[in-house]
Amino acid sequence: MKLETSETIAVVNINNKSYIVPMWLEVPVGTKLSDIEVIRPKKVDKNPILINEMVKGSKDNEYNVKIYKDGTATCECWGYKRHRKDCKHIKKLRLQI
């Protein structure tokens, strides 16, 4: 049996019936996990990275800055991790583009 899902599955037996959970799909009694071929859907990146660069900080540290297609950005610096707002490294990279 083939099953396409991104979820972790299990086979349970209740009242002389077998089910694949969590979708509660009824299967023949005695079905084992090894009888099921799980097909994982391919991940679709809904927000691809436009720019992925290392930006030098004021104390010569380098931070990985990513700017995404939707305009959002991330940085590895403490300031961004703490405040989740554009830090000076993100602003510096935005000025370059």
Order of alpha helices (4+ residues) and beta strands (2+ residues): beta-beta-beta-beta-beta-beta-beta-beta-alpha-alpha
